Amino acid sequence: MPELDAPRLDGKIALVTGSSRGIGRAISQRLATAGATVVITARSLDSAPNEPGTLRETAAAIAEHGGHAIPLAADLEDPKDRASLVDRAVEAAGGLDILVNNAGYARYAPIAEMSDGLFDLTLDHYLRAPFVLSRQAIPHMEARGAGWIVNVGSVTALPPLEPYGWFDTHGGSTLYAAAKAALDRFTQGLAAEMLRRNIAVNMIGPSTAIMTPGSARYIPDGYPTEDVAYLAECALQLCHLPAELRTGRLTYSMHFPRSEGFRVYSVDGTRELPAPVIPETSHPGLSEN
C-alpha cells in the first residue's frame, strides 16, 4: 500500500517558493499529499507570460488529490515582496513550520561578458532570497517549537571535472554555480546556528538533470534526465525529523534514498517508483549522504 513508510505532515504548514511549475510544484504536491497545508508562491498567479505554469494550476493539482494549497503571488526580485512574504504566509495559513527555498530563474553568461545587473540578479535569486526568507521564518518556527528549512541546490556547486566539457567552457554557469556553492555553505552554517532552536536546515539537489520549463533550454537533446518525484520525495524526508537527528545535510535526489533506504512515491502519493539508480552522468563527487 503506498506511503506506509512515508512521513506524515498533518497539521504542518509549509511555504514553497517558485511553486508555479517544475521542481517547486513537485515539492508542493508531495508535501501536500503528506498532509501539510502548503503556501505556494511565485510571480504567476493566474497567467504566465514567459513560461508555462501558474499558481492556480499548482493549487488545482494539489486539490485534485485532496491536498490544501494557498496561493500567494510574490516577486522575490522585489525587496518589498521578499521582506513581506513570510509574514503574509503566516497570516494566510496561521503559522509556519517548513520553508523550501526553491525559487530561481537561471540566466547564464560567461564572466567576461556578464553585466553587473545579471551578477546582482543571480545573487538575489540564489543567496539573498534564501537569507531573507530564512531570517524571517526563524521566529515563527521557534514559536511553534520546531522548524525545517530546505534549500534547493545544484550539482554545479561541485568543481568542474577535467577534461572540461563544452558546458564548462561555454555554458556561462560559473556565477550560478558559485552562488549554489555559497548556498551549500549557508545551509551548513545555518544548521549549526539553528540546532539549539530545533530548526533543521538541509539542502536537496538533483543527482543529474531534471527537465523543467526553466531548465529545458540548457539540457542537450538526448541527455538523460531524472523524474522530479525523486527530489520531491527527498524534500519530504528532510521535513520531519528533529534537528538533532538530521540537519546540515547536503543531499541529492538519487543518492539520498539509496543511503537512507526510504521508498520514493509519485508526487501525488499514489504509486511507488523504482529504486533509484545513480546515473552515469552524475558527478563522481556526489556522496550518498
DAJORA-V337755 format. One record per backbone hydrogen bond with DSSP energy under -1.0 kcal/mol. NH is the residue of the N-H (numbers start at 1). CO is the residue of the C=O. If there is no record, write none. Layout:
BEGIN
NH,CO  NH,CO
END
This chain:
BEGIN
4,1  6,3  9,34  12,9  14,37  15,98  16,39  17,100  19,41  25,21  26,22  27,23  28,24  29,25  30,26  31,27  32,28  33,29  34,30  35,32  36,31  37,12  38,68  39,14  40,70  41,16  55,44  56,45  58,54  59,55  60,56  61,57  62,58  63,59  64,60  65,62  66,63  67,62  70,38  72,40  74,42  78,75  82,78  83,79  84,80  85,81  88,84  89,85  90,86  91,87  92,88  93,89  94,90  97,13  98,13  99,148  100,15  101,150  102,100  109,172  113,110  114,111  119,115  120,116  121,117  122,118  123,119  124,120  125,121  126,122  127,123  128,123  129,124  131,127  132,128  133,129  134,130  135,131  136,132  137,133  138,134  141,137  142,138  143,139  145,142  146,141  147,198  148,97  149,200  150,99  151,202  152,101  153,204  157,154  158,155  169,165  170,166  171,167  177,173  178,174  179,175  180,176  181,177  182,178  183,179  184,180  185,181  186,182  187,183  188,184  189,185  190,186  191,187  192,188  193,189  194,190  197,194  198,195  199,194  200,147  202,149  203,249  204,151  205,251  216,212  218,215  223,220  226,209  230,227  232,228  233,229  234,230  235,231  236,232  237,233  238,234  239,236  245,242  246,242  248,201  251,203  253,205  256,252  259,255  260,256  261,257  266,271  269,266  273,264  282,279  286,283  289,287
END
